[in-house]
Amino acid sequence: MDKKLEEILVCPMCNSKLTHLVEKKLLICRFDRVAYPIDDGVPVLLPEEGKPLTGDELDNLIES
């Protein structure tokens, strides 16, 4: 994903900055605890496509 695009993307629910997990092809909103997929280099930032994360899941994704 393009670095400039990564800098301007925000969570569609709360407008928080997203964390890009390159290896996992995910964008993470830490505030809402939601993971958004990146399909073929294109972020899918639809609220219904986001996967809710528990606190432990979020910690494990960020740490790995």
OpenMM code with the backbone's topology and positions (N, CA, C; nanometers):
from openmm import Vec3, app, unit

residues = "MET ASP LYS LYS LEU GLU GLU ILE LEU VAL CYS PRO MET CYS ASN SER LYS LEU THR HIS LEU VAL GLU LYS LYS LEU LEU ILE CYS ARG PHE ASP ARG VAL ALA TYR PRO ILE ASP ASP GLY VAL PRO VAL LEU LEU PRO GLU GLU GLY LYS PRO LEU THR GLY ASP GLU LEU ASP ASN LEU ILE GLU SER".split()
positions = [
    Vec3(0.0852, -0.1178, 0.0000),
    Vec3(0.0000, 0.0000, 0.0000),
    Vec3(0.0893, 0.1233, 0.0000),
    Vec3(0.0489, 0.2231, -0.0718),
    Vec3(0.1235, 0.3474, -0.0843),
    Vec3(0.1339, 0.4192, 0.0507),
    Vec3(0.2524, 0.4680, 0.0828),
    Vec3(0.2761, 0.5358, 0.2119),
    Vec3(0.1905, 0.6611, 0.2268),
    Vec3(0.1707, 0.7371, 0.1202),
    Vec3(0.0882, 0.8586, 0.1283),
    Vec3(-0.0570, 0.8233, 0.1595),
    Vec3(-0.1042, 0.7162, 0.0975),
    Vec3(-0.2408, 0.6704, 0.1257),
    Vec3(-0.2521, 0.6264, 0.2708),
    Vec3(-0.1526, 0.5536, 0.3170),
    Vec3(-0.1515, 0.5059, 0.4553),
    Vec3(-0.1592, 0.6218, 0.5550),
    Vec3(-0.0937, 0.7325, 0.5235),
    Vec3(-0.0919, 0.8485, 0.6128),
    Vec3(-0.2279, 0.9165, 0.6260),
    Vec3(-0.3107, 0.9094, 0.5222),
    Vec3(-0.4379, 0.9822, 0.5274),
    Vec3(-0.5578, 0.8957, 0.5658),
    Vec3(-0.5399, 0.7637, 0.5653),
    Vec3(-0.6520, 0.6760, 0.5997),
    Vec3(-0.6863, 0.6847, 0.7479),
    Vec3(-0.8149, 0.6869, 0.7757),
    Vec3(-0.8641, 0.6890, 0.9138),
    Vec3(-0.9772, 0.5877, 0.9285),
    Vec3(-1.0065, 0.5538, 1.0500),
    Vec3(-1.1152, 0.4619, 1.0801),
    Vec3(-1.2480, 0.5232, 1.0329),
    Vec3(-1.3300, 0.4456, 0.9622),
    Vec3(-1.4575, 0.4988, 0.9149),
    Vec3(-1.5595, 0.5228, 1.0268),
    Vec3(-1.5344, 0.4660, 1.1439),
    Vec3(-1.6301, 0.4823, 1.2535),
    Vec3(-1.5939, 0.5979, 1.3463),
    Vec3(-1.4632, 0.6179, 1.3717),
    Vec3(-1.4260, 0.7197, 1.4716),
    Vec3(-1.3245, 0.8217, 1.4213),
    Vec3(-1.2764, 0.8049, 1.2987),
    Vec3(-1.1771, 0.8942, 1.2375),
    Vec3(-1.0405, 0.8906, 1.3044),
    Vec3(-1.0092, 0.7852, 1.3791),
    Vec3(-0.8773, 0.7696, 1.4400),
    Vec3(-0.7774, 0.7192, 1.3365),
    Vec3(-0.6509, 0.7482, 1.3605),
    Vec3(-0.5443, 0.6972, 1.2750),
    Vec3(-0.5410, 0.5448, 1.2846),
    Vec3(-0.5115, 0.4804, 1.1732),
    Vec3(-0.5071, 0.3348, 1.1674),
    Vec3(-0.3631, 0.2854, 1.1717),
    Vec3(-0.3438, 0.1693, 1.2310),
    Vec3(-0.2133, 0.1039, 1.2353),
    Vec3(-0.2092, 0.0006, 1.1241),
    Vec3(-0.1064, 0.0093, 1.0390),
    Vec3(-0.0933, -0.0821, 0.9257),
    Vec3(-0.0064, -0.2004, 0.9655),
    Vec3(-0.0628, -0.3201, 0.9590),
    Vec3(0.0118, -0.4432, 0.9834),
    Vec3(0.0393, -0.5063, 0.8476),
    Vec3(0.1568, -0.4765, 0.7938),
    Vec3(0.1909, -0.5147, 0.6570),
    Vec3(0.1820, -0.6651, 0.6353),
    Vec3(0.2460, -0.7439, 0.7229),
    Vec3(0.2509, -0.8890, 0.7051),
    Vec3(0.1131, -0.9530, 0.7097),
    Vec3(0.0257, -0.8972, 0.7899),
    Vec3(-0.1076, -0.9549, 0.8081),
    Vec3(-0.2118, -0.8947, 0.7135),
    Vec3(-0.1713, -0.7938, 0.6355),
    Vec3(-0.2607, -0.7260, 0.5414),
    Vec3(-0.3858, -0.6753, 0.6123),
    Vec3(-0.3611, -0.6001, 0.7215),
    Vec3(-0.4699, -0.5436, 0.8011),
    Vec3(-0.4414, -0.3984, 0.8361),
    Vec3(-0.5488, -0.3244, 0.8559),
    Vec3(-0.5434, -0.1919, 0.9167),
    Vec3(-0.6210, -0.2033, 1.0468),
    Vec3(-0.5609, -0.1564, 1.1551),
    Vec3(-0.6193, -0.1720, 1.2881),
    Vec3(-0.6578, -0.0363, 1.3461),
    Vec3(-0.7804, -0.0277, 1.3975),
    Vec3(-0.8211, 0.0874, 1.4777),
    Vec3(-0.8102, 0.0445, 1.6235),
    Vec3(-0.7140, 0.1019, 1.6928),
    Vec3(-0.6933, 0.0657, 1.8330),
    Vec3(-0.8072, 0.1170, 1.9214),
    Vec3(-0.8643, 0.2308, 1.8881),
    Vec3(-0.9704, 0.2891, 1.9697),
    Vec3(-1.0967, 0.2031, 1.9663),
    Vec3(-1.1388, 0.1646, 1.8464),
    Vec3(-1.2608, 0.0835, 1.8315),
    Vec3(-1.2340, -0.0658, 1.8385),
    Vec3(-1.1060, -0.1044, 1.8389),
    Vec3(-1.0659, -0.2461, 1.8387),
    Vec3(-1.1276, -0.3206, 1.7210),
    Vec3(-1.0972, -0.2701, 1.6006),
    Vec3(-1.1486, -0.3292, 1.4776),
    Vec3(-1.0339, -0.3472, 1.3791),
    Vec3(-1.0338, -0.4619, 1.3094),
    Vec3(-0.9356, -0.4898, 1.2052),
    Vec3(-1.0048, -0.4833, 1.0695),
    Vec3(-0.9479, -0.4032, 0.9785),
    Vec3(-0.9997, -0.3910, 0.8430),
    Vec3(-0.9048, -0.4610, 0.7475),
    Vec3(-0.9570, -0.5410, 0.6545),
    Vec3(-0.8702, -0.6135, 0.5618),
    Vec3(-0.8148, -0.5241, 0.4516),
    Vec3(-0.7036, -0.5684, 0.3946),
    Vec3(-0.6473, -0.5065, 0.2753),
    Vec3(-0.6485, -0.6153, 0.1692),
    Vec3(-0.7296, -0.5978, 0.0657),
    Vec3(-0.7442, -0.6971, -0.0413),
    Vec3(-0.6738, -0.6487, -0.1671),
    Vec3(-0.5724, -0.7240, -0.2110),
    Vec3(-0.4951, -0.6879, -0.3306),
    Vec3(-0.4423, -0.5451, -0.3235),
    Vec3(-0.3985, -0.5033, -0.2049),
    Vec3(-0.3420, -0.3704, -0.1858),
    Vec3(-0.4441, -0.2600, -0.1649),
    Vec3(-0.5726, -0.2956, -0.1625),
    Vec3(-0.6795, -0.1968, -0.1472),
    Vec3(-0.7437, -0.2121, -0.0099),
    Vec3(-0.7372, -0.1070, 0.0741),
    Vec3(-0.8007, -0.1148, 0.2057),
    Vec3(-0.9529, -0.1221, 0.1929),
    Vec3(-1.0124, -0.2121, 0.2693),
    Vec3(-1.1585, -0.2265, 0.2699),
    Vec3(-1.2071, -0.1639, 0.4008),
    Vec3(-1.2418, -0.0357, 0.3944),
    Vec3(-1.2775, 0.0393, 0.5145),
    Vec3(-1.4278, 0.0589, 0.5288),
    Vec3(-1.4995, -0.0478, 0.5116),
    Vec3(-1.6436, -0.0460, 0.5342),
    Vec3(-1.6686, -0.0997, 0.6744),
    Vec3(-1.7481, -0.0299, 0.7547),
    Vec3(-1.7726, -0.0776, 0.8916),
    Vec3(-1.8182, -0.2228, 0.8981),
    Vec3(-1.8997, -0.2662, 0.8025),
    Vec3(-1.9487, -0.4037, 0.8050),
    Vec3(-1.8402, -0.5063, 0.7680),
    Vec3(-1.7307, -0.4621, 0.7102),
    Vec3(-1.6193, -0.5512, 0.6753),
    Vec3(-1.5152, -0.5601, 0.7870),
    Vec3(-1.5235, -0.4707, 0.8841),
    Vec3(-1.4292, -0.4722, 0.9952),
    Vec3(-1.4564, -0.5885, 1.0894),
    Vec3(-1.3476, -0.6459, 1.1425),
    Vec3(-1.3610, -0.7573, 1.2364),
    Vec3(-1.3374, -0.7042, 1.3770),
    Vec3(-1.4384, -0.7112, 1.4640),
    Vec3(-1.4191, -0.6674, 1.6032),
    Vec3(-1.3130, -0.7533, 1.6713),
    Vec3(-1.2301, -0.6896, 1.7528),
    Vec3(-1.1229, -0.7583, 1.8237),
    Vec3(-1.1417, -0.7449, 1.9739),
    Vec3(-1.1083, -0.8510, 2.0453),
    Vec3(-1.1031, -0.8408, 2.1912),
    Vec3(-0.9723, -0.7700, 2.2266),
    Vec3(-0.9593, -0.7294, 2.3500),
    Vec3(-0.8357, -0.6655, 2.3950),
    Vec3(-0.7155, -0.7554, 2.3760),
    Vec3(-0.7306, -0.8852, 2.4056),
    Vec3(-0.6211, -0.9807, 2.3887),
    Vec3(-0.5847, -0.9989, 2.2417),
    Vec3(-0.6857, -1.0078, 2.1557),
    Vec3(-0.6590, -1.0216, 2.0122),
    Vec3(-0.5834, -0.9002, 1.9596),
    Vec3(-0.6256, -0.7823, 2.0022),
    Vec3(-0.5586, -0.6595, 1.9593),
    Vec3(-0.4123, -0.6595, 2.0049),
    Vec3(-0.3902, -0.6926, 2.1299),
    Vec3(-0.2529, -0.6968, 2.1838),
    Vec3(-0.1676, -0.7974, 2.1060),
    Vec3(-0.2216, -0.9139, 2.0781),
    Vec3(-0.1470, -1.0180, 2.0063),
    Vec3(-0.1138, -0.9737, 1.8639),
    Vec3(-0.2072, -0.9079, 1.7966),
    Vec3(-0.1808, -0.8600, 1.6607),
    Vec3(-0.0722, -0.7523, 1.6608),
    Vec3(-0.0814, -0.6586, 1.7514),
    Vec3(0.0130, -0.5474, 1.7556),
    Vec3(0.1534, -0.5963, 1.7935),
    Vec3(0.1621, -0.6909, 1.8853),
    Vec3(0.2913, -0.7387, 1.9345),
    Vec3(0.3614, -0.8310, 1.8347),
    Vec3(0.2845, -0.9012, 1.7512),
    Vec3(0.3481, -0.9977, 1.6600),
    Vec3(0.3928, -0.9367, 1.5300),
] * unit.nanometer
topology = app.Topology()
chain = topology.addChain("A")
for resn in residues:
    res = topology.addResidue(resn, chain)
    for name in ("N", "CA", "C"):
        topology.addAtom(name, app.Element.getBySymbol(name[0]), res)
